[in-house]
Amino acid sequence: TGNDVAAALRNGAGRVDAVDIDPAILEIGRRLHPERPYDDPRVVTVVDDARSFLKRTDRQYDLIVFGTLDSHTVNSAMSNLRIDNYVYTVEAFREVRRRLKPGGVVWLLFAFERRATGDRLYAMLTEAFGHPPVAFYNQDVRALSPSGGGGTFVTDRDGAIEARINATPTFREIVAQHRILPQGSALLASDDWPYLYVPGRAVPHLYLVVMGVIVGAVALLVRRHVGTLRSLDWHFFLLGAAFLLLEVQSVSRMALLFGNTWEVSATVIGAILFMVLAANAMAALVPQRALP
């Protein structure tokens, strides 16, 4: 809604690119923010997925700020595909590093409720930048985390962030009082496994319970409609499973290429359904032929 943009303008930024996936959020900022940051000619607003913008832009930045891109709450932490999944991967952070000018800084605010999530972010930034970030709890954002503040990670392109922070007494004192250090090794999230909130490479128990309930309910509700059917048609079962895998994989890959928006998902699902309809139409029109 414009708070980060207003802060950048107050501190003398010459240009600010404000990227948000939701045009309604930008509109709220335009209408209601008391400092009117989006009316400033130095500000360029972009409606796009953050990862998509990073892949497409050729601009270099002095500062890249990750605001709280999603709710960051445990209520939805087991979700496999969130709108910010591909923003928090090692490959994404490497793209961020390439978008920095010499001496450029990344500032990432993330209200993690599980310490393991913070450790994973710390390890991913270390892997992508080649040196560990400076991490601390921001006490000005107390409402975001039960730990007493918003987890904040600061790093730079050149590996001098520790010295730069120590050169500023106030900043050095804040970091020293609320510093975050990793508690152990962490499994890194990547574009091939972008599940920041999932503890390990396994299906979460919550998913297994929900799927079991659905299967049991379906079995009870449809039994009276299937007559004497007592066996599963594996041919059609595997066709259905393949269709589901194709759809999920396509949505995930297109989200990585073009951004995780509703338009991208709707286009992919619509294209697959059209392909299925066309295949059935062709099967109805073309005479059957033996596979050999």
Secondary structure by P-SEA (a helix, b strand, c coil): ccaaaaaaaaacccbbbbbbccaaaaaaaaccccccccccccbbbbbccaaaaaaccccccccccccccccccccccccccccccccccaaaaaaaaaaccccbbbbbbbbcccaaaaaaaaaaaaaaaccccbbbbcccccccccccccbbbbbccccaaaaaaaacaaaaaaaaabbbbbccccccccccccccccccccccaaaaaaaaaaaaaaaaaaccccccccccaaaaaaaaaaaaaaaaaaaaaaaaaccccaaaaaaaaaaaaaaaaaaaaaaacccccccc
